[in-house]
Amino acid sequence: MTWDPNPEYNIKGYNLYRVETDKAGNQRGTPTKLNGDPADVYDGLLQDTEHMDYTVLKGRYYVYMVQAISAADRPSGLSEPSDPPVKGLWLTVLFPEETHIGEEGVFLWDRTETTNTTLIPIYAECVYHASTTGMGIAAYLPASLIAADGREDIEVLTSGITAGMEYSYNIFPVDANTLELRISAAGIEGRPLFGKGTLFHVAVNPSGETACDWMYLIENIPGVQQGVIMYDDRLPWPELLDTDTENGILCGHGPCMHGDADGDGDVDFDDVDFINDLCVRLVEPHACIPFSADINLDGYVDAADATLILRWLNGLDITPPAGTKAGDLVHESFTAAALLKSDIESVAEVETVEGEPGETVEVFVTLSNAQQTAGFAMTLAYQAGEEGLSFEDAVLGEAMKADDTRISVNNEVEDDKGVVYVVVAGSASMGKREETPILRLTFTVNATSVPKSEEGIIPINMAGIRLSDAYGFEPEFDAPYAPTKISGGVKVKALDVGPMAQFNASPSSGAAPLTVQFTDQSTPGTSPITAWAWDFGDGASSTQQNPTHTYEEAGTYAATLTVTTAVGSDSDELSITVTGEDTPPTAAFSATPFSGGPPLVVAFTDESAPGSDAITAWAWTFGDGGTSTQQNPTHTYASVGTYDVSLTVTTSVGQDTATKAAYITVEPVGPTAAFDASPRSGMAPLDVQFTDQSTAGTSPITSWAWTFGDGGTSTQQNPTHTYQAAGVYSVALTVTTADGTDNTAERLSYVTVDEACVPPAAPTNVTASDGTDPNGIVVTWESAETGLEFRVYRAAVNDFTRAYPMSNWIAETQYTDTAMAATEIMRGGCFKDDTYLHTTYY
């Protein structure tokens, strides 16, 4: 998951919440905190604006929400849910929703004076940590939109993900309306598939038609049709990744031109500037932006897309050249570099510098171990206002200063919160691996005191950064070269530090009359606190350091503490809730998952309302004899069945019970059929031993039903079958368990049986001349069969044990032995070579 950074400079961290949904996004239950203790909003805070969720279940749908926590431990509300829901542990291969091949732009360029070529992207969207070592792409394209006389020139081009893989492709007509595309690619190293990224570009010549038609990716159905398949990087045998496909529309024309980001009808450097300005919030998006500006199809419009347009404008490749190996791209492609070095960590750091009040200071942002960087998008949050900094300027570091490198900068300030957005795009990589300044920031120090920061530092936080290489790839999450962020700031010299007010109230809620103990937790800064001023929100006040106050009436009160030192003052506020009378608790809970096979591990979440007093006890019964007194327990169901669950919560006022009937369903797991055979090829008659390798699931296997493809069957677990006739046979095994559940495994073209070797009849009427011919002894013979070849052997009379060949294989029935000795024809057998059955005499 990724989210936009909170623009406030004093963010302590984030919490991430998840809830299961159906495919349409309807939530099942309430959101659960994923990081740290689910019941404590301050535990295990996330520091980055991205997170890997390793606890999803395959095929389930989820949405996520984010919560920010301030440095003063103030939690925000939850964000809106992510949209659309994501499918756990799933990969999708897809065409763009709509591709226009008749428009000028980045995906269309001249090959000759009379021929142009359009790129049709095929890309992948992956929501988990998967890598691939091989893939097969199968698709149908509309024939009417692709020039008939240019189909022999169709090319398939690799991307930054697939560059260096060995691949082959073919395109051929299925009927008058449809072309079938096949791509097969394989490599040694696993290629990461995080997020969205182009796998291949299909380069075609448009026909000039202006209609639209569907492009279909062919679904892979084992035993029925071979379609889109993706293999992972497991050793020793890669396995198939669970893959969905999504089709797209191909149009001969359209309203949006690839690369024309500003919508003026041309692709030029203004479009690069428009994308950069859009990313830093200087311009507003228009309707064509998703089609015209997302060049690398990763779902974002950012510096990576601006880089690809720059490369196109400069006549450079936007995809790796055909035949390029990973080693050739190591200095300009993050993917290629990651394949060769897996232990690289890139670091983006804001330095900390010293400055005096009123002084203008330079702060450098450095980057190390990322020489492949061609562009980046960065968000910096800083403390502004009278106690912070004023932003003046941002310019490129020397390593990024190429002739065509473009930069856009925007500074936004609200009260004491400042945010600088910077987007940089270049057509070539930076080329520097060592720690290198990529950005120089200029600030003016406004502060005369810094009451709310440690060690006199005015913070400049690296709220977010995305790097991109020359081919538009952006490393994310825990992928190699995804940058580690380090924040910095300006340390103000010789500056008095004011106090930071903070306090605690116990209890902070309850029934009237409610007596609350207030405890000062303020820090004094460089001068001691000399005064405390409390305002309890109900008209009462106090000047004690740690007062006690009683609230007589129901209501919500804002209690405020102001502390004062010789340097200055600061205030803090807490909310106190007083209810009108004692109320009992209301029990409620949720669980995830609701169903699955045994053993089923279920996480239960208490959602009870405490009433007027805190809940002190929880009593769970799980329906299978299990119980728990934890607030949020986890329980494992070992047996198949449907279970009622109840929760009883207790406070000083009373207790309440919530029961959900048939809430958890543990489903039986059926068998999985599998088998092996040996040998799988040979001459008839061929005896084959079949071995059952099935797994039973939750019930034992009780029967086996084999079909051998030649009409033969068996009900043994491990049968032996004899194939009498030559042919290629498919084999299937169906296993059935005691509960009646069955499963079938079929292996197509699994056993190959060749014709038996039958020697021809021996030659007859073998004669040899008397040796008077000076040219040699002439040997002749006859054969009743045609199409044979012969070899002549010579041996002493009646001693054929030491015969040796005199001729090569010949088709004639006559041979002259120039050695002038007695010759015989010897009968032999047959052999089989790599291409055909060759029968001879010797």
C-alpha positions in Angstrom: 0.0 0.0 0.0 1.1 3.6 -0.7 -0.4 6.9 0.3 0.3 10.5 0.0 2.4 11.8 2.9 0.7 14.0 5.4 2.1 17.5 4.7 2.5 18.4 8.4 6.2 18.6 9.6 5.4 17.2 13.1 3.9 13.8 12.1 5.1 11.0 14.5 3.9 8.2 12.2 1.0 6.4 10.6 -1.4 3.5 11.4 -2.8 1.3 8.6 -6.2 -0.4 8.9 -7.7 -3.2 6.8 -11.2 -4.6 6.3 -12.3 -7.5 4.2 -14.9 -6.7 1.5 -16.7 -8.3 -1.4 -15.6 -7.6 -5.0 -17.8 -4.5 -5.1 -16.2 -3.0 -2.0 -19.0 -3.7 0.5 -17.2 -4.0 3.9 -17.5 -7.1 6.1 -16.9 -6.1 9.7 -14.9 -3.2 11.0 -11.3 -2.0 10.1 -8.5 -3.7 12.0 -5.1 -2.0 12.8 -2.3 -3.9 11.1 0.8 -2.4 12.6 1.8 -3.0 16.3 -0.9 -3.7 18.9 -4.3 -3.5 17.2 -5.8 -2.0 20.4 -3.2 0.7 20.8 -3.1 3.5 18.3 0.4 4.6 19.5 2.1 1.2 19.2 4.2 0.3 16.2 3.7 3.5 14.2 4.8 3.3 10.5 7.4 5.9 9.4 7.1 5.5 5.6 4.2 6.1 3.4 4.1 2.6 2.1 3.6 -0.8 3.8 3.6 -4.5 2.8 0.7 -6.5 4.1 1.9 -10.2 4.3 -1.3 -11.5 6.1 -3.8 -11.4 3.3 -5.6 -14.6 2.2 -5.4 -15.6 -1.5 -8.5 -14.5 -3.5 -10.0 -12.4 -0.7 -10.8 -8.7 -1.4 -9.7 -5.9 0.9 -9.7 -2.1 1.3 -7.3 -0.1 3.5 -7.5 3.1 5.5 -4.7 5.3 7.0 -4.5 7.3 10.2 -1.9 9.9 11.1 -0.5 10.5 14.6 1.0 13.9 15.5 4.1 14.5 17.6 1.8 15.4 20.5 0.1 12.0 20.2 -3.1 13.3 18.5 -4.7 10.7 16.2 -6.5 11.8 13.1 -9.6 10.1 11.8 -9.4 7.3 9.3 -8.9 8.2 5.6 -11.4 7.2 3.0 -11.1 3.4 2.0 -8.7 2.6 -0.9 -10.5 2.1 -4.1 -11.0 -0.3 -5.9 -10.7 -3.3 -3.5 -7.6 -5.4 -4.0 -7.6 -9.2 -4.5 -5.1 -10.9 -2.2 -2.0 -12.7 -3.7 -3.2 -12.1 -7.2 -1.7 -10.9 -10.5 -3.5 -9.4 -13.5 -2.2 -9.2 -17.1 -4.0 -6.7 -19.1 -4.3 -4.4 -22.1 -4.9 -0.7 -21.5 -8.5 0.2 -21.1 -8.3 2.0 -24.4 -5.4 2.3 -26.9 -5.5 4.7 -29.9 -3.2 3.6 -32.7 -4.2 6.2 -35.3 -3.1 9.3 -33.4 0.3 11.0 -33.5 2.3 10.8 -30.3 4.8 8.9 -28.2 3.4 5.5 -29.1 3.5 6.3 -32.9 6.6 7.2 -34.8 8.0 7.0 -38.4 9.8 3.8 -39.4 10.2 4.9 -43.1 8.8 7.8 -45.1 5.7 5.8 -45.9 5.3 3.5 -42.9 4.7 4.3 -39.3 4.4 2.0 -36.3 2.2 2.1 -33.2 3.0 0.5 -29.9 0.3 -1.5 -28.2 1.3 -2.1 -24.5 0.7 -5.3 -22.6 1.3 -4.8 -18.9 0.9 -6.4 -15.5 -0.7 -5.3 -12.3 0.5 -7.1 -9.2 -0.6 -6.5 -5.6 2.0 -8.6 -3.8 5.7 -9.5 -3.7 5.9 -11.8 -6.8 8.7 -12.3 -9.3 8.6 -14.1 -12.6 11.2 -16.1 -14.6 9.0 -17.0 -17.5 5.7 -16.2 -19.1 3.5 -16.9 -22.1 1.2 -14.3 -23.6 -1.7 -15.2 -25.8 -4.1 -12.7 -27.3 -6.5 -11.9 -30.1 -6.2 -8.6 -32.0 -8.7 -7.1 -34.4 -7.4 -7.7 -37.9 -9.3 -4.7 -39.5 -7.2 -2.1 -37.5 -3.8 -3.6 -38.5 -2.4 -3.1 -41.9 -2.6 -6.4 -43.9 0.6 -5.7 -45.9 2.6 -4.9 -42.8 1.8 -8.0 -40.7 5.2 -9.6 -41.5 6.9 -6.5 -40.0 5.1 -6.8 -36.6 7.5 -6.7 -33.7 7.3 -7.4 -30.0 9.6 -5.2 -27.9 10.7 -5.8 -24.3 10.3 -3.3 -21.4 12.4 -2.5 -18.4 10.9 -5.5 -16.7 11.5 -8.1 -19.5 14.8 -6.7 -21.0 17.4 -9.4 -21.2 14.9 -12.3 -21.2 15.1 -14.8 -24.1 11.8 -14.5 -26.0 10.0 -15.5 -29.2 6.8 -14.3 -30.8 4.5 -15.0 -33.6 1.3 -13.5 -35.0 -1.0 -15.3 -37.5 -4.6 -15.0 -38.7 -7.4 -17.0 -37.0 -10.0 -15.9 -39.4 -10.8 -12.8 -41.6 -11.5 -10.7 -38.5 -9.0 -11.9 -35.9 -5.2 -12.1 -35.5 -3.7 -14.4 -32.8 -0.6 -13.1 -31.0 1.8 -15.5 -29.1 4.7 -14.5 -27.0 7.0 -16.8 -24.9 9.7 -15.4 -22.7 12.1 -17.0 -20.1 15.0 -15.8 -18.0 17.3 -17.1 -15.2 16.7 -14.3 -12.7 13.3 -13.4 -11.2 11.8 -10.1 -12.4 9.8 -8.2 -9.7 6.2 -7.5 -10.7 5.2 -5.0 -7.9 2.6 -2.5 -8.9 1.9 -1.8 -12.6 4.5 -2.1 -15.3 4.7 -2.8 -19.0 5.8 -6.3 -20.0 5.9 -5.9 -23.8 5.0 -3.4 -26.5 3.5 -4.9 -29.7 4.6 -2.7 -32.7 2.1 -2.8 -35.5 1.2 -0.7 -38.6 -2.2 0.9 -38.4 -4.6 0.1 -41.3 -6.1 3.6 -41.3 -9.5 2.4 -40.1 -11.1 4.6 -37.5 -13.4 2.0 -35.8 -12.8 0.5 -32.3 -12.7 -3.2 -31.5 -11.8 -5.4 -28.6 -8.3 -6.9 -27.8 -8.7 -10.2 -25.9 -6.1 -11.9 -23.7 -6.7 -15.6 -23.9 -7.5 -17.2 -20.5 -5.4 -20.2 -19.6 -7.6 -23.3 -18.9 -5.5 -26.4 -18.0 -6.4 -29.3 -20.3 -8.6 -27.1 -22.5 -6.7 -24.2 -23.9 -3.3 -22.6 -23.4 -3.5 -18.9 -22.7 -1.7 -16.3 -20.5 0.6 -18.0 -18.0 3.1 -16.5 -15.6 5.7 -18.6 -13.7 7.3 -17.5 -10.4 11.0 -17.8 -9.5 10.9 -20.9 -7.1 13.7 -23.4 -7.2 14.2 -26.0 -8.6 10.8 -25.9 -10.4 9.0 -22.6 -11.0 5.3 -22.8 -10.4 2.3 -21.0 -12.0 1.2 -17.7 -10.5 -2.5 -17.2 -10.0 -3.3 -14.8 -12.8 -6.4 -12.9 -14.0 -6.7 -11.1 -17.4 -8.4 -7.9 -18.5 -9.2 -7.0 -22.0 -8.9 -3.6 -23.7 -10.2 -1.7 -26.7 -8.2 -0.8 -29.8 -9.2 2.2 -31.7 -8.0 3.6 -35.0 -8.5 7.1 -33.6 -9.3 8.8 -30.3 -9.6 12.2 -28.6 -6.3 11.9 -26.6 -2.8 11.8 -28.1 -0.1 9.8 -26.3 2.4 12.3 -24.8 0.3 15.4 -25.4 -0.1 16.1 -21.7 -1.1 19.8 -22.1 -3.7 19.0 -24.7 -2.4 21.5 -27.4 -2.2 18.9 -30.2 1.6 18.5 -30.2 4.1 16.5 -28.2 6.9 18.8 -27.2 8.9 20.0 -24.2 5.9 21.9 -23.0 4.3 18.5 -22.2 7.2 17.5 -20.0 6.9 20.8 -18.1 3.1 20.3 -17.8 3.5 16.8 -16.2 6.1 18.2 -13.8 3.8 21.2 -13.0 0.9 18.8 -12.5 2.8 16.7 -10.1 3.7 19.8 -7.9 0.1 21.0 -8.0 0.8 24.1 -10.2 -1.8 23.1 -12.9 -5.0 21.2 -12.8 -5.5 17.8 -14.7 -7.9 17.5 -17.6 -9.9 14.6 -18.9 -7.2 13.2 -21.2 -4.5 13.0 -18.6 -4.9 9.2 -17.8 -4.6 8.4 -21.6 -2.1 11.0 -22.7 0.3 11.3 -19.8 0.7 7.9 -18.1 3.3 6.7 -20.6 4.7 3.8 -18.5 1.2 2.6 -17.5 1.9 2.3 -13.8 -1.3 4.2 -12.7 0.6 7.4 -11.9 1.4 10.5 -13.9 4.8 11.5 -12.6 8.5 12.2 -13.4 8.9 8.7 -15.0 6.4 9.7 -17.7 8.1 13.0 -18.3 11.4 11.2 -18.7 9.9 8.9 -21.4 8.5 11.9 -23.4 12.0 13.6 -23.1 13.7 10.5 -24.5 11.2 10.3 -27.4 11.7 14.0 -28.2 15.5 13.4 -28.2 15.2 10.3 -30.5 16.1 7.8 -27.8 14.4 4.5 -27.1 11.6 4.4 -24.7 11.9 0.6 -24.5 15.2 -1.3 -24.2 16.6 -2.1 -27.7 15.9 -5.6 -29.0 18.5 -8.2 -27.8 19.7 -6.1 -24.9 20.9 -8.1 -22.0 20.6 -7.1 -18.3 24.3 -6.4 -18.0 24.1 -3.8 -20.8 21.5 -1.8 -18.9 23.0 -1.9 -15.4 23.8 1.8 -15.4 20.4 3.0 -16.6 17.8 0.5 -15.5 16.9 -0.3 -11.8 15.5 -3.7 -12.8 18.7 -4.7 -14.6 20.9 -3.5 -11.7 18.7 -5.4 -9.2 19.2 -8.6 -11.1 22.9 -8.4 -10.8 23.2 -7.0 -7.2 20.6 -7.9 -4.6 22.2 -6.2 -1.6 22.0 -2.5 -2.7 20.3 0.1 -0.5 19.8 3.5 -2.0 19.4 6.4 0.5 17.8 9.8 0.0 18.8 12.2 2.8 18.0 15.8 3.8 21.1 17.2 5.5 21.1 19.1 8.8 22.8 22.5 8.7 23.3 25.3 11.2 21.9 28.8 10.9 21.2 31.9 12.8 17.9 33.8 13.1 17.4 35.9 9.9 20.2 34.0 8.1 19.6 32.4 4.6 20.9 28.8 4.6 21.5 26.2 1.9 20.3 22.6 2.6 21.3 19.8 0.2 19.3 16.7 -0.6 21.7 13.8 -1.4 21.2 10.4 -3.1 23.5 7.4 -2.9 23.6 4.0 -4.6 21.1 5.0 -7.3 23.1 6.0 -10.3 20.3 4.8 -12.6 18.1 7.8 -11.5 16.9 9.8 -14.5 14.1 11.7 -12.6 12.4 11.9 -9.2 9.3 13.2 -7.4 9.9 14.5 -3.9 7.8 16.0 -1.1 9.4 17.9 1.8 7.5 19.1 4.9 9.0 21.8 7.0 8.1 24.0 10.0 7.1 27.4 8.6 5.9 30.7 10.2 7.5 32.8 12.9 9.0 29.8 14.7 10.2 28.1 11.6 11.6 28.7 8.0 10.7 30.6 4.9 11.3 28.7 1.6 13.3 30.6 -1.0 14.3 28.4 -3.9 15.2 24.8 -5.1 17.7 24.1 -7.8 19.2 21.0 -9.3 22.4 19.5 -8.0 25.3 19.3 -10.5 24.8 15.6 -11.1 21.3 16.2 -12.4 22.1 19.2 -14.6 21.8 17.9 -18.2 20.8 20.1 -21.1 17.3 18.7 -21.3 16.6 18.1 -17.6 13.4 19.8 -16.4 12.4 20.8 -12.9 9.1 22.0 -11.4 8.9 23.4 -7.8 5.9 24.4 -5.7 5.8 25.7 -2.2 2.6 25.7 -0.2 2.3 27.2 3.3 -0.7 27.0 5.8 -0.1 28.5 9.2 3.1 26.9 10.5 3.1 24.0 8.0 5.1 24.3 4.8 5.4 21.8 2.0 7.8 21.8 -1.0 6.9 19.7 -4.0 9.7 19.0 -6.5 9.5 17.0 -9.7 12.6 16.4 -12.0 12.7 14.6 -15.3 15.7 13.9 -17.5 16.3 11.7 -20.5 19.4 10.0 -19.2 20.5 8.5 -15.9 22.5 10.5 -13.2 25.4 8.1 -13.4 26.6 8.7 -9.8 26.7 5.9 -7.3 28.4 7.7 -4.4 26.5 10.1 -2.2 25.6 12.9 -4.6 23.7 16.2 -4.1 20.7 16.1 -6.4 18.9 19.2 -5.0 19.9 22.4 -3.3 17.2 24.1 -1.1 17.4 27.6 0.2 15.6 28.7 3.4 15.5 31.8 5.6 15.5 31.2 9.3 12.6 33.0 10.9 12.8 31.5 14.4 13.8 33.4 17.4 12.8 30.5 19.6 11.9 26.9 18.9 9.6 25.7 21.6 8.4 22.5 19.9 11.4 20.9 18.4 14.3 18.9 19.9 17.9 20.2 20.2 16.9 23.5 18.6 16.4 21.9 15.1 13.7 23.2 12.8 12.6 20.0 11.0 12.7 19.5 7.2 11.1 16.0 6.7 11.5 13.8 3.7 7.8 13.0 3.5 8.1 11.1 0.2 10.3 10.4 -2.8 9.9 8.2 -5.9 12.9 7.6 -8.2 12.6 6.7 -11.9 15.1 5.4 -14.5 15.5 6.1 -18.2 12.8 3.5 -19.1 10.1 4.8 -16.7 10.6 2.1 -14.0 10.1 3.2 -10.3 11.3 0.8 -7.5 8.8 0.6 -4.7 8.2 -1.1 -1.3 11.1 -3.4 -0.4 12.4 -3.8 -3.9 16.1 -3.2 -4.5 16.9 0.5 -5.0 13.7 1.7 -3.4 15.2 4.6 -1.4 15.4 4.8 2.3 14.4 8.3 3.5 16.4 10.3 6.1 15.1 13.7 7.2 17.1 16.7 8.4 16.6 20.4 9.2 18.2 23.6 10.3 19.8 23.7 13.8 19.4 27.2 15.1 22.6 28.5 16.8 22.6 30.3 20.2 18.9 30.0 20.5 16.8 29.9 23.7 14.3 27.0 23.6 10.8 27.6 25.0 8.6 25.1 26.9 6.4 22.4 25.4 3.1 22.0 27.2 1.7 18.5 27.7 -0.4 16.8 30.4 -2.4 13.7 31.2 -5.9 13.4 32.7 -7.2 10.3 34.6 -9.9 9.3 34.1 -10.8 11.2 30.9 -14.4 10.0 30.8 -17.1 8.8 33.2 -20.4 9.5 34.9 -21.1 12.8 36.7 -19.9 13.8 39.2 -16.5 12.9 37.7 -13.3 13.7 39.6 -10.2 14.0 37.4 -6.6 14.1 38.4 -4.6 16.4 36.0 -0.8 15.7 35.8 1.6 18.1 34.2 4.1 16.4 31.8 5.5 19.6 30.1 9.2 20.0 29.2 10.7 23.4 30.1 13.2 24.1 27.3 16.2 26.1 28.3 14.5 28.0 31.1 12.5 26.5 34.0 8.7 26.7 34.1 7.5 29.5 36.4 3.7 29.3 35.9 0.9 26.9 35.2 -2.5 28.1 34.1 -5.3 25.5 33.9 -8.7 26.1 32.2 -11.0 23.1 32.9 -13.6 24.0 30.2 -16.5 24.4 32.7 -15.6 27.9 33.9 -13.2 26.6 36.7 -9.4 27.2 36.6 -6.2 26.5 38.7 -2.6 27.6 39.0 -1.4 24.4 40.7 1.1 22.2 38.8 -1.0 19.0 39.3 -4.6 19.9 40.3 -7.7 17.8 40.9 -11.0 18.9 39.5 -14.6 17.6 39.8 -17.1 17.9 36.9 -20.6 18.1 38.2 -22.6 18.0 35.0 -22.7 15.9 31.8 -20.9 17.3 28.8 -17.7 17.4 26.7 -15.1 19.8 28.1 -11.8 21.1 26.6 -9.3 21.2 29.4 -6.3 23.5 28.6 -2.8 23.9 30.2 -0.6 26.9 29.5 3.0 26.8 30.9 5.3 29.8 30.9 9.1 30.3 31.2 11.4 33.3 30.8 11.6 32.4 27.0 7.9 32.1 26.2 4.8 30.0 26.8 3.0 27.1 25.2 -0.4 25.4 25.5 -1.9 21.9 25.3 -5.5 20.6 25.3 -7.4 17.4 26.1 -11.0 16.5 25.9 -12.9 15.3 29.0 -16.3 13.4 28.5 -18.8 13.3 31.3 -21.9 11.2 30.9 -25.2 11.8 32.7 -25.6 8.5 34.4 -24.1 5.0 34.7 -24.8 2.9 31.6 -23.9 -0.7 31.1 -21.7 -1.9 28.2 -22.9 -3.2 24.8 -21.1 -6.2 23.6 -20.1 -6.4 19.9 -17.4 -8.1 17.9 -16.2 -9.1 14.4 -13.9 -11.8 13.1 -11.8 -12.6 10.0 -11.8 -14.8 8.1 -15.4 -16.2 8.4 -14.7 -19.5 6.6 -12.0 -21.7 5.2 -10.5 -25.2 5.5 -9.0 -26.7 8.7 -7.0 -25.7 10.6 -8.8 -22.3 10.3 -7.1 -19.5 12.3 -9.6 -16.8 13.1 -8.8 -13.3 14.6 -11.6 -12.0 16.7 -11.9 -8.2 17.4 -13.8 -6.7 20.3 -16.0 -3.8 19.1 -18.0 -3.4 22.3 -19.2 0.0 23.6 -18.1 0.4 27.3 -21.0 2.6 28.5 -20.2 4.9 31.3 -17.2 2.9 32.7 -14.3 1.0 31.2 -14.6 -2.7 30.3 -12.7 -4.8 32.8 -13.3 -8.4 31.5 -13.9 -10.2 28.3 -15.3 -13.8 28.1 -15.3 -15.5 24.7 -16.8 -18.9 23.8 -15.9 -20.2 20.3 -18.5 -22.9 19.8 -16.0 -25.8 19.7 -15.3 -25.9 23.4 -12.6 -23.2 23.3 -12.7 -20.1 25.4 -10.6 -16.9 26.0 -10.4 -14.0 28.3 -8.3 -11.8 26.0 -9.8 -8.7 24.5 -8.9 -9.6 20.9 -8.0 -13.3 20.8 -7.0 -15.6 18.0 -8.6 -19.1 17.9 -7.8 -22.1 15.7 -10.7 -24.4 14.6 -9.4 -27.9 13.9 -12.6 -29.7 12.7 -15.1 -29.2 9.9 -18.4 -27.7 11.1 -20.4 -24.5 11.7 -19.8 -22.7 15.1 -21.7 -20.2 17.2 -19.5 -17.5 18.8 -20.4 -15.3 21.9 -18.6 -12.5 23.8 -19.5 -11.3 27.3 -18.1 -7.9 28.4 -18.1 -6.7 32.0 -17.8 -3.2 33.6 -18.4 -1.9 37.1 -22.0 -1.1 36.0 -22.9 -4.5 34.5 -22.3 -6.9 31.6 -23.7 -7.7 28.2 -23.4 -10.7 25.8 -23.4 -10.8 22.0 -23.9 -14.1 20.2 -23.6 -14.8 16.5 -25.1 -18.0 15.4 -23.4 -20.1 12.7 -20.8 -17.4 12.5 -17.7 -19.5 11.6 -17.8 -22.2 9.0 -14.9 -24.7 8.7 -15.3 -26.2 5.2 -14.0 -29.7 4.2 -11.0 -29.7 1.9 -11.4 -31.9 -1.1 -8.8 -34.2 -2.7 -6.2 -33.1 -5.3 -5.5 -35.7 -8.0 -1.9 -36.1 -9.2 0.1 -38.9 -10.7 3.3 -40.0 -12.5 4.2 -42.7 -15.0 7.3 -44.5 -16.2 8.3 -45.0 -18.9 6.3 -42.5 -20.9 7.6 -43.4 -24.4 8.8 -46.5 -26.2 7.9 -49.1 -28.8 4.7 -51.2 -28.8 3.9 -53.2 -26.8 4.8 -50.7 -24.1 4.3 -51.5 -20.3 3.8 -48.4 -18.3 3.7 -48.2 -14.4 1.4 -45.5 -13.2 1.9 -44.1 -9.6 -0.8 -42.2 -7.7 0.6 -39.0 -6.1 -2.8 -37.5 -5.0 -3.4 -35.7 -1.7 -6.6 -36.5 0.3 -7.7 -33.3 1.9 -9.9 -33.7 5.0 -11.2 -37.2 4.1 -9.3 -40.3 3.0 -9.3 -41.3 -0.6 -11.4 -44.5 -1.1 -11.4 -45.0 -4.9 -9.2 -44.4 -8.0 -10.5 -44.3 -11.6 -7.9 -44.4 -14.4 -8.5 -43.9 -18.1 -5.4 -44.6 -20.2 -6.5 -43.0 -23.5 -6.7 -46.3 -25.5 -10.0 -47.5 -24.0 -8.3 -49.1 -21.1 -9.3 -48.3 -17.5 -8.3 -49.4 -13.9 -9.5 -48.9 -10.3 -6.2 -49.8 -8.7 -4.2 -47.1 -6.9 -1.0 -47.8 -8.8 -1.8 -49.8 -11.9 0.4 -51.1 -14.7 -1.0 -50.8 -18.3 0.2 -52.2 -21.6 -0.2 -50.1 -24.8 -0.5 -52.4 -27.7 -0.7 -49.9 -30.6 1.4 -46.9 -31.6 0.0 -43.5 -30.8 0.0 -40.5 -28.4 -2.3 -41.0 -25.4 -3.8 -38.7 -22.8 -4.2 -40.1 -19.3 -6.7 -39.1 -16.5 -7.1 -40.1 -12.9 -10.2 -39.3 -10.8 -9.9 -39.8 -7.0 -12.9 -39.9 -4.7 -12.8 -39.5 -0.9 -15.0 -41.0 1.8 -17.3 -38.0 1.9 -18.0 -38.2 -1.8 -15.7 -35.4 -3.0 -13.8 -36.1 -6.1 -11.1 -34.4 -8.3 -9.6 -35.2 -11.7 -6.1 -34.7 -13.0 -5.6 -35.1 -16.8 -2.3 -35.1 -18.6 -2.7 -34.5 -22.4 -0.4 -36.3 -24.9 1.2 -37.9 -21.9 2.3 -41.3 -23.3 3.9 -41.8 -26.7 4.1 -45.3 -28.3 6.0 -46.0 -31.5 5.5 -48.7 -34.0 7.4 -52.0 -33.4 10.5 -52.6 -35.4 9.9 -55.3 -38.1 13.0 -56.2 -40.2 12.4 -56.6 -44.0 13.0 -59.9 -45.7 16.6 -60.9 -46.5 17.9 -60.2 -50.0 17.9 -63.1 -52.5 19.9 -64.3 -55.5 23.1 -62.9 -54.2 25.9 -63.4 -56.8 29.5 -62.4 -57.1 31.6 -62.3 -60.3 34.7 -64.6 -60.6 37.2 -61.8 -60.0 38.5 -61.7 -63.6 37.2 -58.2 -64.1 40.2 -55.8 -63.4 37.7 -53.3 -61.9 36.9 -55.6 -59.1 34.4 -58.2 -58.0 30.8 -57.3 -58.9 28.2 -58.2 -56.3 24.5 -58.3 -57.3 21.3 -59.3 -55.4 17.5 -59.0 -55.5 14.9 -57.7 -53.0 11.2 -58.1 -53.1 10.7 -54.8 -51.2 11.2 -51.3 -52.4 12.6 -48.2 -50.8 15.4 -50.0 -48.9 19.0 -49.2 -48.5 21.8 -51.8 -48.4 25.4 -52.2 -47.1 27.8 -54.9 -48.4 30.1 -56.7 -46.0 33.1 -58.9 -46.8 34.4 -61.9 -44.9 36.4 -65.1 -45.3 34.4 -68.0 -46.6 32.3 -69.5 -43.9 33.7 -67.1 -41.3 31.2 -64.3 -41.0 32.2 -63.5 -37.4 34.9 -61.1 -38.6 32.9 -59.5 -41.4 33.5 -55.8 -42.0 31.6 -53.3 -44.2 32.9 -52.5 -47.7 30.3 -50.0 -48.8 28.2 -47.1 -47.5 24.4 -47.3 -47.5 23.3 -47.6 -51.1 20.0 -47.8 -52.9 21.2 -49.9 -55.8 21.2 -53.7 -55.9 24.7 -53.9 -57.3 28.2 -53.1 -55.8 31.8 -53.5 -57.1 34.4 -54.6 -54.6 37.7 -53.2 -55.9 39.6 -55.3 -53.3 39.1 -58.4 -55.6 38.1 -60.8 -52.9 35.0 -63.0 -52.2 32.0 -61.0 -51.0 28.8 -61.9 -49.2 25.6 -60.1 -48.3 24.7 -60.4 -44.7 21.3 -60.0 -43.2 20.7 -57.6 -40.3 18.1 -55.8 -38.3 17.0 -52.1 -37.8 17.6 -49.1 -35.7 16.0 -45.7 -34.9 17.7 -42.3 -35.2 16.5 -38.8 -34.3 14.3 -38.2 -37.3 13.0 -41.4 -38.9 13.0 -45.2 -38.8 15.8 -46.4 -41.1 15.8 -50.2 -42.1 18.9 -51.7 -43.7 20.7 -54.9 -44.6 24.3 -55.6 -43.8 
